[in-house]
Amino acid sequence: MGEVVYDQRAVRRARYAVATVFAVHGAVAGSFATRVPWIQDHSSVSAGQLGLALAFPALGASVAMPLAGRVSHRFGARNALRGLMALWTLSLVLPSLAPNLLTLCLALFAYGATAGMADVAMNAIGVEVENRLGRSIMSGLHGMWSAGALIGSAGGTLAAHLDADARLHHLLAAVVLTVVGVAACAWVLDLQPTEDEEPPPRFALPPRSALLIGAVGFCAVFAEGASLDWSAVYLRDRLDSSAGLAAACTTGFTLTMALARFAGDKVVDRYGSVRTVRASGALAVLGGLLIVVADRPAVAMGGFALMGLGIAVVVPLCFAAAGRSGPNPSQAIAGVATITYTSGLIAPSAIGGLAQATSLTVSFWLVTLLACGLVAFAGVLRAGDRDRPRVSRPDAAVPDPRS
């Protein structure tokens, strides 16, 4: 068989489109997160009940993500992403409408289910765009998600400062983000199943390859969740820092991750996925060691910055490797996404429980140990370094039979 080549301009347009989709997805998450206190007051739930309710997005995502492959096969990648993104952006209005704990849990379950399915669909398309470009873009796409989350958070912070009703804020945000997201989907790759391609099961369990890749993602997301939720507490309780300095540590960690993701693609193209993750894991381990031995806030903040730098590109590379690990990319990506979402669900409570039984220092020793797993098991991401098709000049385009 001859080498398949693609229209460079069309692939670049698809890259910008899927990058916009990633940013919109992140903006929804950022818009929601900043208004959680308002939602808690409106639904009249206690702190413990809110903690229970906030587990439902991850539960909804874990249940729904295995369905994403079937949806994409049935409707085609572009139509599936368009529909799932619209459901996800519009679901932003649901939590602020909930009057009690039961309705809040149901709203957050739907919110998480649509988020997870859209997440799988956009990552599958992102992997295909990366294949056609012949160079790494997945880290940058996840950087766009982080940028979108920061924009959504900024809008939510402004709305909260103005004491705006979250129902109105989220309705306006949902309308704007739905329009932008659906419009961007018009330019993503329209992947269609071939006539002889078997449809995936309605509810697909993760393939074995996804379990191994997902284990690497689990370590990274556990460290991310622990650092995001507990870095400020660590500085305040362990090192007696001020509230402002503690909050700055969390912000610095988030910004470090975002910047590292934007820079990560060039590193991956030069050194490959395996070596990049091994080096990243070593940085994360060094960061964890600085955190647990820190005797002053500056040292711990440096440790959290290294932790963010070390784990930033791991999840994007896990999705890329999953998308190339077998005949059904959506099924493999869904498996990896399910594992990583589960890690994000259990990490904060696991850190808190271990800290309650021992200390926060011991909790972050666990985080450091899991970071060692990135170094030890990076080899399972070798699928992400497989050769990719060359990109043609615009005047030498050969259409892909699936699109």
N, C-alpha and C positions, 0 to 999 in steps of 0.2 A: 504494500500500500504506500502511496505517496504521502508526503508530509502535508498536513493540513495547515493552511495559513489563513489569517483573518484580516479584515479591514481595520487598520490601525485607528482611524478616526472614529469608527463605530465603537471599537473596544474602549477607547479613551472616554467617549461620551458615556458609555455604560459604567465606566469606573466612577466618573463624577456623579452619576445618578445614584449608584449604590452607596457612595460616600454620603450623599445627602440623606438617603434613607437611614443610614447609621446615625447621623446627627439628629434626625427627627426622633428616632427611637430613644436616644439618650435624653433628648429634651423633654419627652414625656416623663421619664423617670425622675429627672431633676425637678420638674414642675410639681410632681406629686410629693417628693420627699420633703420639700420646704414647707408644705402645708399640713403635714401630719399633726402638729399640735392643734390646729384649727379643727381638723377632722375628729381628733380625740374629744375635744370639747363639744362639738356638734352631736356626736353619737353617744355622749355621756358614758364613756368607758373609762375604767381605771387604768393605771399603768400596766398592771398585770394582764388585764383583758386586751389592752392594745398590743402587748407583746404576743399574745396568742393570735390576734387578728393579723399581725404582720408576718406570721408564718404562712398565711394562706396564699400570698402571691407565689412563693416558691413551690407550694404544694400544687397549685393550679398549673404552673409551668411544667412541673415534673410529670403530671398526668397528661397534659396536652401535647407536649413536644414530640412524643413518639408518633403522633398522628400527622405531623407536618409533611412527611414524605408522601403519604397517600394523597394529601390535599394538593401538593405540587404536581404529582403525577396526574391527578384527575383534571386539573384546570390549567396546567402549564405554569412554569415558574413565575412569569410576569403577572399573570392574572391572580395567581395564588398570593404573591407578595402584595399586590395592590389591595386585595380584599383583607388580608390579615393585618396590614398596616392600618387600614381604615378602622378595623375593629379595635386595634390596640390604641390608636390615638383617641378614638371616641370613648373607649373605656375609662379614660382619665376622669370623666365626669362622675363615674359611679360612686367612688368612695365618699366624696363630699356630700352625696345625697343620702347616705345611710343614716337612719335615725337611731339605730341601736346596734348591739354587738353582733347579732345574727345577720342582719342585713350587711353590716360592714364586712364580716367574714365572707359572705357570698359575693359581695362586690369585689373584694380583693382577690378572691379565687378566680373570677372572670378576668380581672385585670392581669393577673399573673399568667393565666392560660393563653390569652391573646398575645401577651408579651413574649412568652416562650416560643409559640409557633411562628410569630413574625421573626424572632431571633434566628431560628433554624433556617427559615426561608432566605433571609438576607445573607446569612453566612454562606449558605450553599451557592448562592449567586456570586458572592464575593470570591469564593474559591475558584469558580469557573472563570471569572474575569481575570484573576491572577494567573490562571493557567494560560489564557490567551495572550496576556501581556508578556508572559515569559519572565516576569520578575515579581518580587514580593510586594504585596500591597495590603495584606491582612492586618499587619500591625498599624498601619496608617488608618485603615478603616475603623479599627477599634479606638484609635486616637480621635477620630471624628465623633465616635459615640461619647467619649469623655468630654469633648468640646461641647457637644450638644447638651450633655448633662449639666455642664457649667453654665451654659446660656439659660437652660430651663430653671436652674437653681437661682440665677440672678433675677430672672423675672419673678419667681416665687418669693424671693427675699423682698423685692420691691413691693409686691402685692401685700405681703405680710406687714411690711413697714407702714403701708397706707391703710392697714386694717381692712383690706378688701375682703368681701365674702368669697370664700374659696369656691363656692358653687359658680359664681359669675366668672371668677378668674379661670377656673378649669374649663368652663364652657367656651370662653373666648380662646384659650390656649388650644383646646381640642379642635376647634373649627380651623384655626390657622394651621396647626400642625397636620391636620387631615388633608387640607388643600395642598400644602407643600409636599407631604409624603406621597399622596396619590399622583400628583403631577410628576414627581421624580420617577415614579415607577414606570411611566410611559417610555423611559429611555433605558431601563435595565435590560439585560439579555432575556430574550423570550425563548427559554429552553423548553423544548417539547420532547416527550418520550417518542422513541422510534417504534415502528409497528411491531417489531419482535421483542420489545422490552416488556418484561413481566411487571405488573403493578406490584408495589410493595404491600405487605399486609396492612390491614386497617390499623392495627396497633402493633408496631414493630418493636421488639426488644432490641437493645443495643447489641451489635455484633461483637465478637471477642476482641477484634482490633480496637474497637472504640473503648472497650473497658480498660485496656492498657494505656491508651492515649489519655483517656479520662482520668486515670489515676494521677498522671502528671499534672493535669489541669486541676485536680482536686487539691494537690499540695499548694499550687499557686493561689487558688481562690480562697483556701483556708487562711493563708497568710494575709491576703488582701482584706478579707472580712474581719480578721482579728485586728489588723492595723487600723482600719477605718473606724471600727466601733470602740476600740480600746486604747488607741494611742494617746488621746487626750486624758483619759482616766489614768493611764500609766504615768504620764508626766505629773499630773496633779497629786495622785495618791502616793506614788513611789518616790518622786523627786521633789515634791512640795513646790511645784511651779505655779505661776499665776494662771487664772482661767484663760486670759488672753493668749499667753504663751502656749498653753495646752491646746487651744483651738487652732493656733497657727501651725502646730505640728501636724494636725490632721489635714489642714489645707495644703501644707507643703508636701505631704505624702501624695495627695491627690494630683497636685500639679506635676510632681515628679513622674508619676505614672503616665500622665497625658503626654508630657514632653518626650518621654522615652518611647512611647508608642509611635509618635510622629517620626522619630529618628530611627526606629527599629528596622524599617524595611531595608535601608541601605546596609545595615550590619548583617541582616539575614542574607541579602544577595551576595555579600562578600564572603561570609564565613559559613553559611548554611544553617539550617534549623538546629541540628544537634549541637554543634559547637557553640552557637549563640545561647541556647538554653543552658548548657553546662556552665558557660561563663556567667550567665545571668544568675543561675543558682548559686554560684560561688559568691557573687555580690550579695545575694539575699542572705546567705549564711553569715557573711561578714557583718551585714547589717543587724541580723539577729543577735550575734555575739556582742556587738556594741550596745544593743538595747539592754541585754540582761546584765552586763557588767557596768553600765553607766552609773556614775556617781554625781552627775550634774545634767541639767536639761539639754545643753548643747550637744553632748555626746549621744544622748538618746535620740534627739532630733536628727542627728547625722545618721544614726542607725536606721531610723524609719525611712529617711530619704533613700538610703542604699537598698532597703527592703523594697520600696516602691520601684526603684530602678531595676532591681533584679527580677521582679515578677511581672513587669509591665507587658512584655511581649509573649509570655508563655501561653496564655489562653488563645490569643490570635493564632499562634503557631499550632496549637492543639487542634483548632478548627480546620486549619489548612491541611494538616496531616490526616485528619479524619476524612476530609473530603476527597483525599487521594488514596485512601486505604482499602477501597473495595468498590464493587460495582454500583452501590447505591449511596451516593454522597449524603443525601438528606437523612437517611437512616443512621449513618455513622455520626454525622454532626449532631443529630438529635440525641444519640446516646451520650456523646461527650457533653453536650449542653445539660442533659439531665444530671449527670454526675457533678458537674461544676455548680449547678444551681443547688444541688443537695449540699455540697460543701459550704456554699455561702449561707445556707439555712442553718447548719449546725455549728459553724465556726464561732459566732458570737456567744451562743449559749454554752458551748464547750469551754471557751476561754473563761467565761464567768463562773461556771461550775468548778473548774479546776482551781481558779483563783480563790473561790470561797473555801475549798478544801485545803489549799496550800497557800499560794501567793501568786500575784501577777507575774513575778519573776519566773516562777516555775511554768506558768502558762506560756510565756514567750520562749522558754526553753523548748516546749513542744513545737511552737511555730518554727523555731530554728531547726529542729530535727526534721520536720516535714520539708523545709527548704533544702535539706541535704538530698531529699528524694529527687529534686530537680536535676541535681548533678548526677545522681546514680542511674536514673532511668530516662535520661534525655534521648537515648538511642531509639526509643520507640517512636520518636518523631521523624525518623529517617524518611518516611514516606513523603514528608513535606519537601524533601530535596530532590524528588524525582524530576527527570527532564521534562520540560514543558514545551508546547508548540511555539514556533517562531511567529512573530507578528509580521504581517506583510505590509508593503506600502499600500496606500489607499487605492492606487490604480492596479494593484495586483491581487485584489481581494478574491478569495474563494469562499463562498458562503458555507457556513456550518450547516449540515443537513438537519441538525436538531433545532435550529433557531429560525 
